[in-house]
Amino acid sequence: MPKTSKEKKATSAAKAPDVVHQFLIVLTGTDPLVWRRIQVPRTYSFWDLHVAIQDAMGWEDRHLHEFRLLDARDRPISIGVPTDMNDADRPVTPGWKIPLAEIFESRSLPALPVSYAYDFGDDWSHVLVHEAIEPAKASLKYPRCLAGARRCPPEDCGGAHGYQEFLKVIANRKHPEHASMLKWVGGAFDPNDFSPARVAFDDPQKRWTTAFRPSGRG
């Protein structure tokens, strides 16, 4: 049960942003690489960024996540969802309490990559590279996905190794688990099927409310 389920998340500004942060997201352990490039409003918190990463990648946000990075003094810090299981020597700061600007606008570019972990069981590890701070365009809606390649792996498929085995099975019609694996993913799975134009971003505030209301996750 997260210790912070009753805390109110700081909402992002509703008005159109004047500045955006650009990130490259690479899912490690995939070959060919699964990756995305996104832009998010400067007003975003790390929770908001988490939601944007989930939506751009194609994850279902059914597991815990954590950003791991170095602070201004080069000390390791963790940002995510605090739980009673967190290591006391490495506390996790609630992502909704930390604005992106606090971390990324105090560093010169190119900045050191950030690690974004999702689903501590399957241990999906993403490298997050802060690429740019740019003026927003009034004609565009943010967040937005600029580019990317390849479909996100299915949830709960066993991490990077399990995903590679999954791809081998569905590509081999003679494999004894071929039919059951395809049924498990809904009948078909094309690992190359991705288009930035199809990415739909959720409202981070709504996601937070859903996650931490009494009937929600955690």
C-alpha positions in Angstrom: 0.0 0.0 0.0 1.7 3.3 -1.1 2.3 5.6 1.8 1.2 8.5 -0.3 -2.2 7.3 -1.5 -4.0 10.2 0.4 -1.6 12.9 -0.8 -3.0 15.2 -3.4 -1.0 15.3 -6.7 0.1 18.8 -7.9 -1.8 19.3 -11.2 0.0 20.4 -14.3 -1.0 23.7 -15.9 -4.0 23.3 -18.2 -3.0 26.1 -20.5 -1.0 25.4 -23.6 2.7 25.1 -22.8 5.3 27.6 -24.0 8.2 25.3 -23.6 8.6 21.5 -24.0 11.1 18.9 -23.0 12.2 16.3 -25.5 13.1 12.7 -24.5 14.4 9.7 -26.2 13.2 6.4 -24.7 14.9 3.1 -25.5 13.8 -0.3 -24.1 17.0 -2.1 -23.3 17.4 -5.8 -24.1 15.3 -5.6 -27.3 16.9 -6.4 -30.7 16.0 -4.6 -32.9 15.4 -1.8 -30.4 12.0 -0.7 -29.3 12.2 3.1 -28.9 10.2 6.4 -28.8 10.9 10.1 -29.0 8.4 12.3 -27.2 7.9 15.9 -26.2 6.1 16.9 -23.0 5.1 20.2 -21.4 7.7 21.9 -19.2 5.0 22.0 -16.4 5.0 18.2 -16.2 6.0 16.3 -13.0 7.8 12.9 -13.1 4.4 11.3 -12.6 3.1 13.0 -15.7 6.3 11.9 -17.6 5.7 8.4 -16.4 2.2 8.4 -17.9 3.5 9.8 -21.1 6.2 7.1 -21.3 3.6 4.4 -20.7 1.3 5.7 -23.4 4.0 6.2 -26.0 5.6 2.8 -25.4 2.3 1.0 -25.3 2.5 -0.4 -21.7 -0.7 -0.8 -19.7 0.5 0.8 -16.4 -0.4 -2.2 -14.3 2.8 -2.4 -12.3 5.1 -0.2 -10.3 7.7 2.1 -11.9 10.8 4.0 -10.8 13.1 6.6 -12.2 16.7 6.2 -11.1 19.1 9.1 -11.6 21.8 11.2 -10.0 21.0 14.5 -8.2 23.0 17.7 -8.5 25.6 16.3 -6.2 25.9 13.0 -8.2 24.1 11.0 -5.5 21.7 8.3 -6.7 18.0 9.1 -6.2 14.8 7.2 -6.9 11.5 8.8 -8.0 8.3 6.9 -8.4 5.6 5.4 -6.1 6.7 5.0 -2.5 5.6 1.7 -0.8 6.3 0.0 2.5 8.7 -2.3 0.6 11.1 0.4 -0.4 14.7 0.2 0.8 15.1 2.5 3.8 18.6 3.4 2.5 17.2 4.5 -0.8 13.8 6.1 -0.3 11.6 6.7 -3.3 10.3 10.3 -3.7 6.8 10.6 -5.1 6.9 11.5 -8.7 4.1 13.9 -8.5 6.1 16.0 -6.1 9.1 16.6 -8.4 8.7 18.9 -11.5 10.8 17.9 -14.5 12.2 21.4 -14.5 13.8 20.9 -11.1 16.0 18.1 -12.4 16.4 18.7 -16.1 16.7 22.4 -16.3 19.5 22.5 -13.8 21.7 20.4 -16.1 23.6 21.2 -19.2 22.9 19.2 -22.4 23.6 16.5 -23.2 22.7 15.2 -19.8 23.5 11.8 -18.3 20.8 9.2 -19.2 18.1 8.4 -16.6 17.0 4.8 -15.9 13.2 4.2 -16.0 12.2 0.8 -14.6 8.8 -0.7 -15.1 7.3 -3.9 -13.6 9.9 -5.1 -11.1 9.0 -8.7 -11.8 9.7 -8.7 -15.5 12.2 -5.9 -14.9 11.7 -3.8 -18.0 14.6 -1.3 -18.2 14.4 1.8 -20.3 17.1 4.4 -21.0 15.7 7.9 -20.9 17.8 10.6 -22.6 16.9 14.3 -22.2 17.6 15.6 -25.6 16.3 19.2 -25.7 14.3 22.1 -24.3 12.4 23.7 -27.1 9.7 26.4 -27.6 6.3 24.8 -28.0 4.3 25.4 -31.2 0.9 26.8 -30.8 -0.4 24.6 -33.6 0.5 21.4 -31.8 -0.9 19.5 -28.9 1.4 18.2 -26.1 2.5 15.7 -25.1 3.2 14.2 -28.5 5.2 11.3 -30.0 7.6 12.4 -32.7 9.0 9.1 -33.8 9.6 5.5 -32.7 10.0 2.0 -33.9 8.5 -1.4 -33.2 5.7 -2.5 -31.0 5.9 -2.7 -27.2 6.2 -6.2 -25.9 3.1 -7.8 -24.3 2.7 -7.2 -20.6 3.9 -10.1 -18.3 5.8 -11.9 -21.0 8.9 -12.5 -18.9 11.0 -9.5 -19.5 13.5 -9.0 -22.4 14.5 -12.6 -22.5 10.9 -13.8 -22.3 10.0 -11.5 -25.1 12.7 -12.8 -27.4 11.5 -16.4 -26.7 7.9 -15.2 -27.4 8.9 -13.8 -30.8 10.6 -17.1 -31.7 7.5 -19.1 -30.7 5.0 -17.0 -32.7 7.3 -17.0 -35.8 7.4 -20.8 -35.8 4.1 -22.5 -36.8 5.5 -25.9 -35.8 6.3 -24.8 -32.2 4.0 -26.7 -29.7 3.1 -23.4 -28.0 2.6 -21.4 -31.2 -1.2 -21.4 -31.1 -1.6 -20.8 -27.4 0.9 -17.9 -27.5 -1.0 -16.2 -30.3 -4.3 -16.8 -28.5 -2.8 -15.2 -25.4 -2.0 -12.0 -27.3 -5.4 -11.8 -29.0 -4.7 -13.8 -32.1 -1.9 -11.9 -33.8 1.2 -9.9 -32.9 3.3 -7.9 -35.4 6.5 -6.7 -33.6 7.1 -4.0 -36.2 3.6 -2.5 -35.9 4.1 1.0 -34.6 3.1 4.4 -35.8 3.6 7.7 -33.8 0.3 9.0 -35.2 -1.6 6.3 -33.3 -0.2 7.2 -29.9 -2.9 8.5 -27.6 -1.9 10.3 -24.4 -4.0 10.0 -21.2 -4.6 12.8 -18.7 -2.0 12.3 -16.0 -4.3 13.7 -13.3 -7.0 11.2 -14.2 -4.5 8.4 -14.2 -3.3 9.4 -10.7 -6.9 9.5 -9.4 -7.6 6.1 -10.8 -4.4 4.6 -9.4 -4.8 6.0 -5.9 -8.5 6.1 -5.2 -9.5 3.4 -2.6 -10.6 1.0 -5.4 -7.6 1.7 -7.6 -4.1 0.1 -7.7 -2.2 0.0 -4.4 
